């Protein structure tokens, strides 16, 4: 479950997949779905022990994946 900090904001270091999908959809040109995130996790995207995802670690993983696809 995503944790909220003292101000009631989402913790970018521990987002539930639904919350991460909403954040990424709001930031990008295309919608991101939970199914898309689940596929990335199957492909090796990092996940916290509690099943949440760090926005920073996920973004770094995406960059690595994009770089390796170009090889």
MOPAC internal coordinates of N, CA, C and O (Angstrom, degrees):
PM7 1SCF
backbone

  N    0.0000 0     0.00 0     0.00 0    0    0    0
  C    1.4447 1     0.00 0     0.00 0    1    0    0
  C    1.5194 1   109.02 1     0.00 0    2    1    0
  O    1.2310 1   120.40 1   -42.10 1    3    2    1
  N    1.3256 1   116.84 1   137.90 1    3    2    1
  C    1.4602 1   120.34 1   177.78 1    5    3    2
  C    1.5103 1   109.50 1   -65.62 1    6    5    3
  O    1.2310 1   121.56 1   -42.81 1    7    6    5
  N    1.2990 1   114.63 1   137.19 1    7    6    5
  C    1.4534 1   120.23 1   176.76 1    9    7    6
  C    1.5089 1   109.07 1   -94.77 1   10    9    7
  O    1.2310 1   120.71 1   -33.04 1   11   10    9
  N    1.3015 1   116.24 1   146.96 1   11   10    9
  C    1.4552 1   122.00 1   174.86 1   13   11   10
  C    1.5158 1   107.72 1  -106.46 1   14   13   11
  O    1.2310 1   120.78 1   -35.52 1   15   14   13
  N    1.3310 1   116.11 1   144.48 1   15   14   13
  C    1.4518 1   119.15 1   177.31 1   17   15   14
  C    1.5254 1   109.15 1   -81.51 1   18   17   15
  O    1.2310 1   120.52 1     5.36 1   19   18   17
  N    1.3187 1   116.60 1  -174.64 1   19   18   17
  C    1.4627 1   121.27 1  -175.83 1   21   19   18
  C    1.5261 1   112.48 1   -60.29 1   22   21   19
  O    1.2310 1   120.03 1   152.40 1   23   22   21
  N    1.3220 1   117.55 1   -27.60 1   23   22   21
  C    1.4618 1   121.35 1   179.47 1   25   23   22
  C    1.5302 1   112.00 1   -85.73 1   26   25   23
  O    1.2310 1   119.63 1  -179.38 1   27   26   25
  N    1.3188 1   118.31 1     0.62 1   27   26   25
  C    1.4520 1   121.68 1  -179.79 1   29   27   26
  C    1.5143 1   114.08 1    83.57 1   30   29   27
  O    1.2310 1   119.93 1  -167.75 1   31   30   29
  N    1.3075 1   117.74 1    12.25 1   31   30   29
  C    1.4691 1   121.58 1   179.56 1   33   31   30
  C    1.5213 1   110.47 1   -90.54 1   34   33   31
  O    1.2310 1   121.17 1   -24.63 1   35   34   33
  N    1.3206 1   115.36 1   155.37 1   35   34   33
  C    1.4637 1   120.52 1   177.02 1   37   35   34
  C    1.5210 1   110.04 1   -66.32 1   38   37   35
  O    1.2310 1   120.86 1   -32.53 1   39   38   37
  N    1.3155 1   115.96 1   147.47 1   39   38   37
  C    1.4633 1   122.24 1   177.14 1   41   39   38
  C    1.5268 1   108.17 1   -90.45 1   42   41   39
  O    1.2310 1   119.16 1   -67.36 1   43   42   41
  N    1.3354 1   119.21 1   112.64 1   43   42   41
  C    1.4621 1   120.61 1  -178.31 1   45   43   42
  C    1.5297 1   113.42 1   -65.03 1   46   45   43
  O    1.2310 1   120.01 1   167.97 1   47   46   45
  N    1.3145 1   117.59 1   -12.03 1   47   46   45
  C    1.4640 1   120.54 1   178.21 1   49   47   46
  C    1.5259 1   112.17 1   -88.82 1   50   49   47
  O    1.2310 1   120.23 1   173.32 1   51   50   49
  N    1.3255 1   117.16 1    -6.68 1   51   50   49
  C    1.4587 1   120.17 1  -179.13 1   53   51   50
  C    1.5138 1   112.09 1  -152.86 1   54   53   51
  O    1.2310 1   120.75 1  -105.72 1   55   54   53
  N    1.3252 1   116.17 1    74.28 1   55   54   53
  C    1.4642 1   121.73 1  -178.44 1   57   55   54
  C    1.5199 1   111.44 1   -99.58 1   58   57   55
  O    1.2310 1   120.92 1   -43.13 1   59   58   57
  N    1.3413 1   115.85 1   136.87 1   59   58   57
  C    1.4650 1   119.17 1   170.10 1   61   59   58
  C    1.5224 1   107.00 1   -66.88 1   62   61   59
  O    1.2310 1   120.21 1   -22.81 1   63   62   61
  N    1.3171 1   117.20 1   157.19 1   63   62   61
  C    1.4656 1   120.53 1  -177.92 1   65   63   62
  C    1.5243 1   111.71 1   -59.07 1   66   65   63
  O    1.2310 1   119.57 1   140.49 1   67   66   65
  N    1.3096 1   118.43 1   -39.51 1   67   66   65
  C    1.4706 1   120.52 1   179.60 1   69   67   66
  C    1.5282 1   110.85 1   -63.36 1   70   69   67
  O    1.2310 1   120.53 1   140.02 1   71   70   69
  N    1.3277 1   116.59 1   -39.98 1   71   70   69
  C    1.4617 1   120.22 1   178.65 1   73   71   70
  C    1.5291 1   110.79 1   -68.75 1   74   73   71
  O    1.2310 1   120.58 1   138.17 1   75   74   73
  N    1.3268 1   116.50 1   -41.83 1   75   74   73
  C    1.4621 1   120.40 1   178.49 1   77   75   74
  C    1.5259 1   110.47 1   -62.66 1   78   77   75
  O    1.2310 1   120.16 1   137.95 1   79   78   77
  N    1.3183 1   117.30 1   -42.05 1   79   78   77
  C    1.4654 1   120.81 1   178.21 1   81   79   78
  C    1.5282 1   110.73 1   -60.84 1   82   81   79
  O    1.2310 1   120.25 1   138.11 1   83   82   81
  N    1.3258 1   117.13 1   -41.89 1   83   82   81
  C    1.4714 1   120.38 1   178.44 1   85   83   82
  C    1.5261 1   111.41 1   -64.12 1   86   85   83
  O    1.2310 1   120.42 1   135.68 1   87   86   85
  N    1.3352 1   116.79 1   -44.32 1   87   86   85
  C    1.4680 1   120.88 1  -179.85 1   89   87   86
  C    1.5260 1   110.22 1   -62.33 1   90   89   87
  O    1.2310 1   120.26 1   130.63 1   91   90   89
  N    1.3159 1   117.11 1   -49.37 1   91   90   89
  C    1.4593 1   120.62 1  -177.94 1   93   91   90
  C    1.5264 1   111.77 1   -66.00 1   94   93   91
  O    1.2310 1   119.99 1   143.01 1   95   94   93
  N    1.3199 1   117.63 1   -36.99 1   95   94   93
  C    1.4642 1   120.82 1   177.86 1   97   95   94
  C    1.5206 1   110.92 1   -64.53 1   98   97   95
  O    1.2310 1   120.74 1   141.27 1   99   98   97
  N    1.3187 1   116.19 1   -38.73 1   99   98   97
  C    1.4647 1   120.32 1   179.95 1  101   99   98
  C    1.5248 1   111.85 1   -69.66 1  102  101   99
  O    1.2310 1   120.33 1   152.17 1  103  102  101
  N    1.3256 1   116.98 1   -27.83 1  103  102  101
  C    1.4599 1   121.49 1  -176.13 1  105  103  102
  C    1.5219 1   113.58 1   -90.14 1  106  105  103
  O    1.2310 1   119.97 1   158.32 1  107  106  105
  N    1.3136 1   117.67 1   -21.68 1  107  106  105
  C    1.4615 1   119.50 1  -171.58 1  109  107  106
  C    1.5123 1   113.89 1  -113.31 1  110  109  107
  O    1.2310 1   121.63 1    -2.22 1  111  110  109
  N    1.3217 1   114.48 1   177.78 1  111  110  109
  C    1.4721 1   120.00 1  -177.71 1  113  111  110
  C    1.5334 1   113.65 1   -80.04 1  114  113  111
  O    1.2310 1   120.14 1   164.03 1  115  114  113
  N    1.3408 1   117.34 1   -15.97 1  115  114  113
  C    1.4616 1   121.30 1  -177.45 1  117  115  114
  C    1.5209 1   109.94 1  -129.12 1  118  117  115
  O    1.2310 1   120.67 1   -29.26 1  119  118  117
  N    1.3315 1   116.33 1   150.74 1  119  118  117
  C    1.4636 1   119.25 1   176.36 1  121  119  118
  C    1.5315 1   111.11 1   -65.71 1  122  121  119
  O    1.2310 1   120.81 1   -35.77 1  123  122  121
  N    1.3082 1   116.06 1   144.23 1  123  122  121
  C    1.4609 1   123.22 1   174.10 1  125  123  122
  C    1.5221 1   106.62 1  -113.47 1  126  125  123
  O    1.2310 1   120.67 1   -48.28 1  127  126  125
  N    1.3240 1   116.32 1   131.72 1  127  126  125
  C    1.4609 1   120.59 1  -178.64 1  129  127  126
  C    1.5202 1   110.79 1  -108.13 1  130  129  127
  O    1.2310 1   121.29 1   -17.69 1  131  130  129
  N    1.3154 1   115.14 1   162.31 1  131  130  129
  C    1.4614 1   120.37 1   175.17 1  133  131  130
  C    1.5255 1   109.27 1   -60.68 1  134  133  131
  O    1.2310 1   120.02 1   141.11 1  135  134  133
  N    1.3220 1   117.58 1   -38.89 1  135  134  133
  C    1.4727 1   120.68 1   178.97 1  137  135  134
  C    1.5275 1   111.05 1   -60.05 1  138  137  135
  O    1.2310 1   120.21 1   141.02 1  139  138  137
  N    1.3243 1   117.21 1   -38.98 1  139  138  137
  C    1.4685 1   120.49 1   177.88 1  141  139  138
  C    1.5272 1   110.24 1   -64.42 1  142  141  139
  O    1.2310 1   120.47 1   137.81 1  143  142  141
  N    1.3195 1   116.70 1   -42.19 1  143  142  141
  C    1.4658 1   120.53 1   179.25 1  145  143  142
  C    1.5254 1   110.83 1   -66.47 1  146  145  143
  O    1.2310 1   120.44 1   139.83 1  147  146  145
  N    1.3272 1   116.76 1   -40.17 1  147  146  145
  C    1.4710 1   120.34 1   177.79 1  149  147  146
  C    1.5235 1   110.51 1   -62.08 1  150  149  147
  O    1.2310 1   119.83 1   141.27 1  151  150  149
  N    1.3218 1   117.92 1   -38.73 1  151  150  149
  C    1.4715 1   121.38 1   177.57 1  153  151  150
  C    1.5247 1   110.15 1   -64.44 1  154  153  151
  O    1.2310 1   120.16 1   140.63 1  155  154  153
  N    1.3262 1   117.29 1   -39.37 1  155  154  153
  C    1.4618 1   120.36 1   177.35 1  157  155  154
  C    1.5230 1   111.03 1   -64.98 1  158  157  155
  O    1.2310 1   120.35 1   141.74 1  159  158  157
  N    1.3167 1   116.95 1   -38.26 1  159  158  157
  C    1.4746 1   119.99 1   178.19 1  161  159  158
  C    1.5190 1   110.19 1   -64.19 1  162  161  159
  O    1.2310 1   120.21 1   137.95 1  163  162  161
  N    1.3171 1   117.21 1   -42.05 1  163  162  161
  C    1.4684 1   120.82 1   176.37 1  165  163  162
  C    1.5270 1   110.09 1   -60.69 1  166  165  163
  O    1.2310 1   120.73 1   145.33 1  167  166  165
  N    1.3437 1   116.21 1   -34.67 1  167  166  165
  C    1.4622 1   121.72 1  -179.53 1  169  167  166
  C    1.5248 1   113.07 1   -80.40 1  170  169  167
  O    1.2310 1   120.12 1   176.56 1  171  170  169
  N    1.3408 1   117.38 1    -3.44 1  171  170  169
  C    1.4599 1   119.83 1   174.89 1  173  171  170
  C    1.5074 1   117.20 1   118.71 1  174  173  171
  O    1.2310 1   119.56 1  -175.65 1  175  174  173
  N    1.3337 1   118.44 1     4.35 1  175  174  173
  C    1.4649 1   120.22 1   177.98 1  177  175  174
  C    1.5272 1   109.50 1   -60.84 1  178  177  175
  O    1.2310 1   120.15 1   -37.45 1  179  178  177
  N    1.3215 1   117.31 1   142.55 1  179  178  177
  C    1.4674 1   120.38 1  -176.54 1  181  179  178
  C    1.5339 1   112.39 1   -71.38 1  182  181  179
  O    1.2310 1   121.69 1   -36.74 1  183  182  181
  N    1.3309 1   114.37 1   143.26 1  183  182  181
  C    1.4584 1   122.27 1   179.08 1  185  183  182
  C    1.5268 1   107.90 1  -133.14 1  186  185  183
  O    1.2310 1   120.61 1   -40.53 1  187  186  185
  N    1.3092 1   116.44 1   139.47 1  187  186  185
  C    1.4599 1   121.00 1   175.12 1  189  187  186
  C    1.5278 1   110.15 1   -69.08 1  190  189  187
  O    1.2310 1   119.73 1   -21.47 1  191  190  189
  N    1.3307 1   118.12 1   158.53 1  191  190  189
  C    1.4667 1   120.52 1   179.73 1  193  191  190
  C    1.5349 1   114.05 1   -55.43 1  194  193  191
  O    1.2310 1   120.18 1   151.59 1  195  194  193
  N    1.3313 1   117.26 1   -28.41 1  195  194  193
  C    1.4662 1   119.99 1  -179.27 1  197  195  194
  C    1.5250 1   113.07 1   -88.14 1  198  197  195
  O    1.2310 1   119.99 1  -174.72 1  199  198  197
  N    1.3424 1   117.62 1     5.28 1  199  198  197
  C    1.4510 1   121.87 1   178.12 1  201  199  198
  C    1.5144 1   114.70 1    90.90 1  202  201  199
  O    1.2310 1   120.02 1   175.14 1  203  202  201
  N    1.3181 1   117.57 1    -4.86 1  203  202  201
  C    1.4580 1   120.78 1   176.13 1  205  203  202
  C    1.5247 1   109.15 1   -82.39 1  206  205  203
  O    1.2310 1   121.06 1    -8.98 1  207  206  205
  N    1.3191 1   115.58 1   171.02 1  207  206  205
  C    1.4669 1   120.84 1  -178.01 1  209  207  206
  C    1.5247 1   109.24 1  -127.72 1  210  209  207
  O    1.2310 1   121.17 1   -43.07 1  211  210  209
  N    1.3260 1   115.37 1   136.93 1  211  210  209
  C    1.4600 1   121.27 1   173.81 1  213  211  210
  C    1.5203 1   108.28 1   -81.96 1  214  213  211
  O    1.2310 1   120.77 1   -54.42 1  215  214  213
  N    1.3220 1   116.13 1   125.58 1  215  214  213
  C    1.4650 1   120.70 1   178.60 1  217  215  214
  C    1.5240 1   110.88 1   -58.11 1  218  217  215
  O    1.2310 1   120.08 1   138.15 1  219  218  217
  N    1.3253 1   117.46 1   -41.85 1  219  218  217
  C    1.4670 1   121.53 1  -178.37 1  221  219  218
  C    1.5291 1   110.74 1   -66.84 1  222  221  219
  O    1.2310 1   120.13 1   133.41 1  223  222  221
  N    1.3209 1   117.35 1   -46.59 1  223  222  221
  C    1.4642 1   119.86 1  -179.75 1  225  223  222
  C    1.5257 1   111.49 1   -66.11 1  226  225  223
  O    1.2310 1   120.47 1   142.42 1  227  226  225
  N    1.3183 1   116.70 1   -37.58 1  227  226  225
  C    1.4646 1   120.33 1   178.26 1  229  227  226
  C    1.5288 1   110.54 1   -65.42 1  230  229  227
  O    1.2310 1   120.27 1   135.94 1  231  230  229
  N    1.3305 1   117.09 1   -44.06 1  231  230  229
  C    1.4651 1   120.77 1   178.75 1  233  231  230
  C    1.5253 1   110.55 1   -61.40 1  234  233  231
  O    1.2310 1   120.16 1   137.79 1  235  234  233
  N    1.3325 1   117.31 1   -42.21 1  235  234  233
  C    1.4666 1   120.84 1   178.34 1  237  235  234
  C    1.5307 1   110.29 1   -63.13 1  238  237  235
  O    1.2310 1   120.17 1   139.54 1  239  238  237
  N    1.3150 1   117.27 1   -40.46 1  239  238  237
  C    1.4656 1   120.96 1   177.99 1  241  239  238
  C    1.5227 1   110.39 1   -62.33 1  242  241  239
  O    1.2310 1   120.53 1   136.44 1  243  242  241
  N    1.3525 1   116.60 1   -43.56 1  243  242  241
  C    1.4630 1   119.89 1   178.85 1  245  243  242
  C    1.5287 1   111.61 1   -59.78 1  246  245  243
  O    1.2310 1   120.39 1   137.45 1  247  246  245
  N    1.3262 1   116.85 1   -42.55 1  247  246  245
  C    1.4694 1   120.74 1   179.24 1  249  247  246
  C    1.5237 1   109.97 1   -62.19 1  250  249  247
  O    1.2310 1   120.59 1   135.19 1  251  250  249
  N    1.3426 1   116.48 1   -44.81 1  251  250  249
  C    1.4847 1   119.63 1   177.95 1  253  251  250
  C    1.5254 1   110.73 1   -60.12 1  254  253  251
  O    1.2310 1   120.57 1   136.42 1  255  254  253
  N    1.3153 1   116.52 1   -43.58 1  255  254  253
  C    1.4687 1   120.39 1  -179.94 1  257  255  254
  C    1.5289 1   110.87 1   -62.54 1  258  257  255
  O    1.2310 1   120.22 1   137.38 1  259  258  257
  N    1.3176 1   117.19 1   -42.62 1  259  258  257
  C    1.4609 1   120.49 1   179.68 1  261  259  258
  C    1.5254 1   110.58 1   -65.51 1  262  261  259
  O    1.2310 1   120.08 1   141.89 1  263  262  261
  N    1.3177 1   117.46 1   -38.11 1  263  262  261
  C    1.4605 1   122.10 1   178.89 1  265  263  262
  C    1.5209 1   110.65 1   -65.68 1  266  265  263
  O    1.2310 1   120.42 1   136.44 1  267  266  265
  N    1.3342 1   116.80 1   -43.56 1  267  266  265
  C    1.4629 1   120.20 1  -178.39 1  269  267  266
  C    1.5215 1   112.03 1   -69.64 1  270  269  267
  O    1.2310 1   119.82 1   149.05 1  271  270  269
  N    1.3035 1   117.96 1   -30.95 1  271  270  269
  C    1.4722 1   120.55 1   177.65 1  273  271  270
  C    1.5060 1   111.68 1   -65.90 1  274  273  271
  O    1.2310 1   120.71 1   154.78 1  275  274  273
  N    1.3252 1   116.25 1   -25.22 1  275  274  273
  C    1.4567 1   120.73 1  -179.43 1  277  275  274
  C    1.5245 1   113.31 1   -81.19 1  278  277  275
  O    1.2310 1   120.00 1   171.04 1  279  278  277
  N    1.3363 1   117.61 1    -8.96 1  279  278  277
  C    1.4692 1   121.12 1  -179.36 1  281  279  278
  C    1.5009 1   112.94 1   -75.70 1  282  281  279
  O    1.2310 1   120.10 1   180.00 1  283  282  281

